[in-house]
Amino acid sequence: MKKHLIAAVAALCVFGATDMMAQRGGRPHYNGNRHHSMYHESGVTLSVGYLHSNYKHKEWENESRNKDQGLNGINVGVTKDFNIIRNSLYFQTGLSYQWQTSSNRIKDGLGTQVWKRNEHYLDIPLRLKFTIDVMPEIRAFVYAGPTLDFGLSSTLKGRVKVADNEILTYKYNYFTGKSGNMEYPTPASPYRAFDIFMGGAIGAEIYDIVEVKLGFDWGLINKNRRKEVADYMVTHRNLFHLGLGVKF
């Protein structure tokens, strides 16, 4: 996954650097008066945050519901606000990279099993953002809209230590449906790599420099690729996120 990480970081850096170079010299410095500082008129926000995601499954016939063990990870992104109504309404877009993981250790009759899941994604948000002054140097905001979600990798790896200390290994790719090594039941269906989220967030901007936010996104597309599975089960991926950003 090194090439995915390098490509994601490079894309984020190019996006941010290109915009800052284009805007360099054109954004007035903060002078203590919000209404004369061209607040939000240009520049980008670089952010990092915590992610928690899970896959929820629902069977059409019996309405039963369950969800996988959640994954935790980080999100690194760059966004830009394009002014629609000065100091209040903006269109926001950008690019973000997500890495998430989970692990589980099980002891049973087979021995000790260790399972680890890793996922990597690139996201492009397309949001409307509304801001309002709540204190002299603090603005609250809320945004909502869709996010285009592109899966780079989603893998499950397992190691089983059996009674005679023999180590068996297993690997499953959720996007291709391919598995390798030891015989072990595979998930019912590989997943679609592409998804569309709909969600929103609330947050605050402090001194035109720092941004804090929290939000939730709901996956809209059934992740199951195989028709025979998708016909009786729908699987959605949902995200909760907390973020801290620096505005340039």
Secondary structure, DSSP 8 states (H G I E B T S, - for coil): -HHHHHHHHHHHHHHHHHHHHHHTTTS----S-GGGTTTTSS-EEEEEEEEEEEEEEEETTT--EEE---EEEEEEEEEEEEEEETTTEEEEEEEEEEEEEEEEEEEETTEEEEEEEEEEEEEEEEEEEEEEEEETTEEEEEEEEEEEEEEEEEEEEEEEE-TTS-EEEEEEETTT--EEES-----SS-B-SEEEEEEEEEEEEETTTEEEEEEEEEE-S--B-SHHHHTTEEEEEEEEEEEEEEE-
